[in-house]
Amino acid sequence: HDCSISTMMMGSRRGVGRLLRAVQAGGPRWVGVTGAATLTTVLPGTRPTPAHRQGPCSHAQTHRGPLAFGGISSRPQVRCFAASAKNVKIIRAETGLAMKVCRQALDETDDDVPAALAWIEANATARGDKAAAKLGNRATAEGRIGVAVAGQTAGVAEISCETDFVARTDTVDALVASLAAAAIEAAPAGLGEVAVDVEALLTRENGALAEDLKAAIAAVGENIVVRRAGAFTVDSGVQVGTYIHGIGTYAAVVGVAGTTGDAAAQFAGKVAQHVVAMDPGEGGVDGLLDTPFLFDGDKTVREATAAEAGGATVTGYLRWAIAKVEG
């Protein structure tokens, strides 16, 4: 069959000269340089395939043979790959999947990027089921919180994962954002903070979020658990302010009444940041209002709110921290 042989040069110029003389004598034909001291050849009587011209060939196997000629290792290793490094990088950038999944997709589709992307999509459910079953018992010591706002309600969701590295990925960022947005729709009626049932959240819309969760697990190669979800709703005319610390280690949502507009939204965001930084604890709104304001230590939150927001006040707040922080 058509395949290439990658051989390591044992003697630089001398080896190249001997290889060229071997080619002239009908020996292996040079196709291209694959490394600083590696040559790719095609055996006599075979021909380079399109895959050879663009990258390695279409079946991932390793062979060893007795080929020997001057300057070349007497037992070269034959490697045949479908997935070129360039296309693996393209697939990974497009999907965020693990390298081995990207290579597998390209192996299955003869190094064709559009076909590999279609293969990934077609196999997403099966891959997600397999990954969730395999990784489901692993401990999840890290995490991330996401917040979404629609009208007078903010949705909040927290996931737990195995490592800080995965918590920072775009895959997890998109997942918590989707969960937080869905929490708004799934939230029971009521003002202030309310809990959203995680199982009910994941099974909404024919389990779309459950599938997204499994797809994320398969993409990052770690266990991911939806720890909790909730919502925070304020009355009409009350400004919602939010703040997420870092990648989502902490998050806060506040309601500020008595003022509206862009300035009010910015100030509400500052109050939310104050809630994360100062942690009013079990003191409730009154305890929060009596703490020194993070952005002006000479004033309490009550005084700063009245001065900067035209007589407004804080109606309520929500503060979350990931499980690792809460202990």
N, C-alpha and C positions, 0 to 999 in steps of 0.2 A: 504494500500500500504506500501512498505518498506520505512521507513524514520527514522531518528534519533532524539532523544530528548536531547537537551543540558540543563542541570539543574545546578543551582548554589548551591553549598554546603552552608548550613547555619551554620554548626557546625563542621568543620574540622574532627578530628579522630572519634568523636562520630558519625558524619554523615556517614563517610565511613563504619564504623562497621554496622550501620543500613542498609546501602545500600547493603553490602555483604550478610547480613542475608536475605534481601528481594530477592536478586538474588537466594540464596539457596532455598528459599521458592517458587521459580517460578516467581519472579517478573521480572522487566526489567533487561536485561543482559548488562553488561559493555562491551563497545567496545574499548574505548581509552580515554586518557586525552587530552582535547582540550584547556586547560588553567590552571592557577595555582589552581583554585578552581572550575573548570567546568568539569563535566563528560558527556560523550556521551553514551546514552543507546539505546537499541532496545526494543520495546514493546514486551510482550509475544505474541507468535503466529506469529511473523514476523521473518525475517532473515536479517542479514546484507548483503547488496549488495556489489559488487566489489567497487562501489563508496565509500561505508562506510569504506571499508578496506583501501582504498587509500586516502580518503578525504570525504567530504560531498556528499550528494546524488544528483540526477539528475534534481530536479525541485526546483526553488527558490521561496519558499512560507514561510509564517510565520503562525503557528497555536498556539492556547493556549488550554490546556486541564486541567481536574480536577485531574490529577494524584497527589497523596499525599502519602508520607511515611516518616518515621522518618528522620529528618535532611535535607530534601529536600524541596525546595519551593513548596507550595501547588498548584501553578499554573505555572508550568514550560513552557518555551517558546520552541516550536519546530521550528527549522530552517533547511531548506533543501537547500543546495547550490550545484550547479554543478561545480563552479569554485573554485578550491583549491588555496590558497594564493601563493603556490609555482609556480603553472602553470600561474597564473596571472602575476607574476614577470617575468617568462620566455617569455611570449607573449609580455609584455611591453618592455623588453630589446630587443627583436627581431624586433619590429615594431615601437616603440616610440609612440604608440597610448595612448589615455587617458585610465585610469584604468577602467572606466565603459564600454568602448568599448572592452577591453580585457576580462572583465568578461562576457559581452554579447556573445562574440565569443565562449568562453568556455561553457557557459550555453547552447548555441545552438548545441554544439557538444559533450556533455557529458564529459567535462573536458579532451578532447583529443587534445593535443597540435598541432600535424600536421594537424588534421582536422580543428582546430580553425584558424590556419594560412591560410588554403585554403579558409575557410569561409570569412575571412577578405579580401583576395584578390578578391574573387568573388563579394563581396558587396562594393568594394572600390568606384566605380563610383557613386552608389546610395548614399552612405554615404557622399561623397564629394559634390554632388549636394545639399543634404539636409543641410550640414553644411554651404556651401557658401550662400545659400538662407537665412538661419537663422542669420548668423553673418555679412552679407554683409554691413549693415548700421552702424556698430560700428566704432567709431573713431580710427584711427591708429596713435598714438603719437610717437612710437619708430620705429626703422628700422635697416637695415643692407645693406652694399654694398659688392658685390662680384666682383672679377676680374679674368679673364682667359686670357691666352696668347697662340697664335698659330702663329708661324712664325713671321711676321712683324706687326701683329695686336693684340691688346688687346681688349677684350670685357669687358664691365662694365655693371652691373645691380644693381638697388636699389629696395628693397622691404620696405614697411611700415607695421608694425604690432602694436598690442595694448600694449605690455609690453616688457621691457628689457629682462625679463626672457625668453620669447619665442624667441626673437631675437638671443639669445645665443644657442639655441638648434641645435642639429645635423640636424634636419628636415629642419630648415630654412637655415642652412649652405649649405646643399645639394641643396636646391631650388635655392639660388642665384648663386651657382656655375654653375648649369645647365643653368640658364638664361644668365649668362655672356658668357658661351661657345657658346650658340645659337646666341648671339648677334654678334659674329664674323662672323658666316655664313650669318646672315641676314643684315649685314651692307652694306650700299651703297658704291660705289667706291669713293675713295678720301683719301688724306693724312690728318693727323691731327685728330681732334675730329669730329665725325659725330654722329648725333642722329639716333637711331633705333626705328621705330614705335612699340610701345608695343603691340597693337592689332595684328599687322602682326606677331610679334614674337610669341605670344601665340597661334596663329592659324596655325603655321608651322607644317608640318608633321601630318596633321589631328588633330591638337589641342592637341598634346601630352603634351606640357608645360601647357596648360590650365587645363588639367586633373591633372598634377602634382601639380599645384597650389591649386586646390580644395582638393586634397588628403592631402596636407600639412595643409590646414585650418581644415580639419576633424581631423587630427592627433593631432594638438596642441590646438584645441578648441578656436581659436582666429581668428579674421578677418585678412587677409593678402592681401595687394594690391601691384601690381607691379607699382612702381611710375615712373620709367624711365629706359631706356636702351640706350647704346651707344657703340661706338668703337673708338679706337685710332690707326691709322696706320702710320708707318714710312717707309721711302725709304729702298731699299735693302742696306745692309751694315751698317745700323743704329741700335744701340743696344737699345732694349726696357727694361726699368726698371720699376718695380712696387713696391708699398708699400700700405699695408692696416693697419690702426691704430686700435688696439684692436680687437673687433669682427667685425669691418667694419663700424665704425662711420664716418671715413674719408678714402679716397683712392686717390692715385695718380698714374699716368702713365707718364713716360718721354721718350724722344728719345735722345740718346747721340751718336753723329757722330764722326768718326775719330779713333775709336778703337773697337776691338772685343775681344772675349775670356772671360774666367771666371772672371778675374780681372775687365774687363770692365762691366760685368753684375753686379758684386757686387757694383761697384761705381755708376752705374746707379740706383741701388736700394737705395743707400744713397741719391742721388739727389732727388729721388721720396719722400723719407722720409722728406727731407728738404722742399719740396713743401708743404707737409701736415702741417709741424710744423710752417713754416714761412709765408705761404699764400701770394704769390706775388700780389694777388689782380688783378687789371686790368692793371698792368704794362706789361703783356705779357712776352715773353722770355727775352727781354732786362731788364725788371724790376727784373726778377728772377736772371739773371746773376750778377746783381749789388748788391744783398743782401748779408750780411755776411753769410758765409757758416755755417750751423748748426754744423758740425763736426770740424770746425777750424775757430773760430771767427776772426782770424787775416787775413783771406783771404776772398775775395768774391767768389761766386760760379764760376764766370768766371775764376778767378785765380786758384781756387782749381781744377777745371776741367782740365785746361791746365797742371797743375803740376802733378796731380795724374793719369791722363788718357792719358798722352803722347800727349798733344796738341789737345784733343778732345773738343767738345762744345755741348751744349744742343740745339736741333733743335725745340723742342716744348714740351708741357706738358698738362696734363688734371688733374684737381683737383675736387673731389666731396666730399660733406658732406651730411649726411642724412637730411631729411626735418626738424627734430626737431632742428638741429644745425643751419641750414640756415634760419629758421624762416619763 
